[in-house]
Amino acid sequence: MKLIKELIKVYFVFVAVFFVGRLFFYLLHMERFNDISFSESMLTFIYGLRMDTIIISIMLAIPTLALCLSPKIFSKFISKLLNIYILSFLILAVFIECASFPFFAQYDLRPNYLFIEYLEYPQEISSLLFKDYKLQFIGAFLIISLVVTLYIKSKFINFENVFQQSYLSRILMLLPILLVLFIGIRSSLGHRPVNISDALYSTNRVINEITKNSLHSLGYAYYSNKKTENNIAKYGKIDIKEAYKLVSSAIGVEYKDEKRPFYREVKSKLDSKKQKNLVIFIQESMGAQFTGFIGNNTLTPNLDKLAKDYISFTNLYSNGTRSVRGLAALTSGTLPIHGVEVIKRNKSQQDYFTIASLLKPYGYKSSFIYGGEARFDNMKSWYLGNGFDEVIEQKDYENPIFNSTWGVSDEDLVIKANEKFKSHYANKENFVSVMFSSSNHMPFELPEGKIEFEKNFPKASVENAIKYADFSIGKFFELAKKEAYFKNTVFVVISDHNVRVYGDQIVPIDMFQIPAVIISDNIPPQIFSRLTSQPDVLATALDLIGIDLSYPILGNSIFKDNKKDINLMLFDEIYAYRKEDKVAILVPNMPIKTYLYKEKKLIEIEEDPILEKEALALIYVLDDMYKNKTFK
């Protein structure tokens, strides 16, 4: 088939361009692959081909439509047009590949959001190119000229040949070819398409960068920025300097340095300075209403026992309704930024503050342990880019007890985590780890023989999923308490958000309530009933590991006098800033309103100007710290 033959030719031309670029990257940076084997480093070409295929498949969509649907009478016109189209893409691809080398030399990264931002300043960037990158610019021009000459003179691709094929056969081939291209764009037969995290197959960051495709990286950066960089003025306007002062007062942290806002020294609560490990076990979608120690339910006996014996939080509220909000809050101590969360944003993929980067100077090994595919929601890329040594995901489990749509079971997760922590202890290593469960997620697929399913609910129900999640919590602590590392570890069991945040209120605040328990040896039992945010819980856990620390966390330990009874919640695009029992609600392009939160209801009251200004200030400050990369 001449149609398929010409499309395959186009595919291999672009594969060759990307392969040559990746090969030169590989050869230039071979000395930086010392920590991985030769065979592992060579996988960059296989995984890289997958990333290349995404871009080529997108590019081939238009030629496919034109060649399949155009009658033979238009053959010369369509062929010339497609030649111009392919040549334009070829020039772009070669230029971006050439530009990737000086960009990598400067930033140690494939082109990302910075590359796009520079395009907004054509005068400055053109001056920079001719001053500092004159030789590279000339070299790129010569390479592009050579490629264009070869393309035109070789006539390797001849679209006119396609029109020798009958019109009917070309039309009949349209849908099958589009299906192949669709699979190529998704690059996956699973329920989630491939994204930039799939290039991160190695623990070596440089080889991961080489695996990426520069055009794909730029497209991802452009799409992400377009999606997330919303106009924050839709919530109102405030001077940024005033905003920082208001936020400083609201969170109880002095604002000293505009380059590192809210960074401060925090003394450990413990008299002993022996370093303790830290494990944060984040529960997917576990709402407070399902627990016994808060919601008077019988589904979580293991968590309830921990709550009775250790520190329990009975007035804790999540920051959002998505896992990425909870992961950011509990890994970085940040509050919810408008639009897409920082885990999926470009400017926070490196040098963003996390507990791993905080504790690394003290010799802590760090890991993110998940039962599913860690590329989901860009988790793998974000964790590896921000100080975490290792991401353990579904592919790392041998012979799991149970597999579901979302990955291996929570029981597999806790067994794997326990083995990991035992290994750290045997090697005399302190460790910090974030565990993220996944069983409590639709379609609620659960193994047999682990729990007694609730009789009044279907097996595949949230109630049974919560019960199984609690079983896994119990299993984890049953294993951990038998090990020597247990007594030297602070554990946090906490939810990322509630299972389904719904209600008639403009913001259903009661559905943001979640459980949390901090488990630490020799800490007396305590019920903490004051209003608490997820960053408060993180700060409290850090207060118990026996180290005097410096960090920018936007919350405070419950053992410190500057702990404030506030929380910031994001419900779709609507913000709710709660201070004790007053709530400021910010709806885009609407006036801010003040409410009283009483008996799980929001009652509109006379406006509170200070409360409303603090709410707006928080949103602006979060946005400003992200844009200027000062939360580090």
Number of C-alpha atoms within 10 A of each C-alpha: 11 16 21 14 15 17 18 13 14 20 17 13 16 20 17 12 16 22 18 13 21 23 13 13 20 21 9 11 12 14 9 13 16 10 10 13 9 11 8 13 21 13 16 24 19 11 17 22 19 22 28 26 22 21 19 21 20 14 18 18 14 13 20 20 16 16 25 24 15 15 15 16 9 12 19 13 11 20 21 14 15 18 18 12 14 19 16 12 15 20 17 14 20 21 16 20 23 19 19 23 19 17 17 16 10 9 11 14 19 26 26 22 19 14 16 15 10 13 12 10 10 10 10 11 13 13 12 12 14 13 10 10 15 13 12 16 17 13 13 18 16 12 16 19 13 11 16 16 11 12 17 12 8 10 9 13 19 16 24 20 14 22 22 13 15 12 16 11 12 23 15 12 15 16 14 11 19 16 11 13 21 16 16 22 22 21 19 14 10 9 9 12 15 20 20 17 20 22 23 22 17 18 14 18 17 20 25 23 23 25 31 27 30 26 22 20 20 19 16 18 21 17 12 16 18 10 12 17 14 12 10 16 12 13 23 18 13 13 9 13 11 14 20 23 17 22 25 20 14 20 21 18 22 15 17 13 11 13 13 16 22 24 21 17 11 17 15 20 18 14 10 11 12 11 17 22 26 25 24 21 23 24 29 23 27 28 27 27 18 22 23 19 23 19 15 12 14 12 23 22 18 19 24 21 13 21 25 14 18 19 20 26 24 22 18 25 29 31 30 25 22 21 21 21 25 29 24 24 27 29 21 26 27 25 29 25 25 22 17 17 21 23 21 19 21 19 19 20 18 16 15 21 23 24 24 25 19 16 21 17 8 12 11 23 19 25 23 25 24 29 29 25 20 23 20 17 16 19 22 25 23 24 25 23 16 20 22 22 19 17 21 21 19 20 12 14 16 9 9 17 13 15 19 16 16 21 23 25 28 30 25 23 27 26 16 21 23 19 14 17 24 18 13 16 18 11 9 10 14 22 24 23 27 24 22 24 28 24 32 27 19 14 14 21 20 23 15 10 7 12 16 11 19 13 8 7 11 11 17 16 19 22 21 24 26 25 25 26 28 23 20 24 23 20 16 21 18 11 14 21 11 10 15 13 21 22 16 17 23 22 22 25 20 28 30 33 31 27 23 14 19 16 11 7 12 14 21 17 22 20 21 25 24 30 31 27 26 26 25 23 12 8 13 10 16 15 16 15 11 16 20 26 29 33 26 27 25 24 24 21 22 25 23 26 23 18 21 15 15 13 21 20 28 26 28 28 23 18 13 15 9 14 19 23 19 21 26 23 24 24 19 13 11 16 28 25 25 23 20 15 13 21 28 27 28 24 19 16 11 11 12 21 19 23 20 19 18 10 8 12 15 20 14 15 12 9 13 15 13 12 22 19 19 24 28 26 26 23 23 25 21 20 18 16 17 19 13 11 17 20 26 22
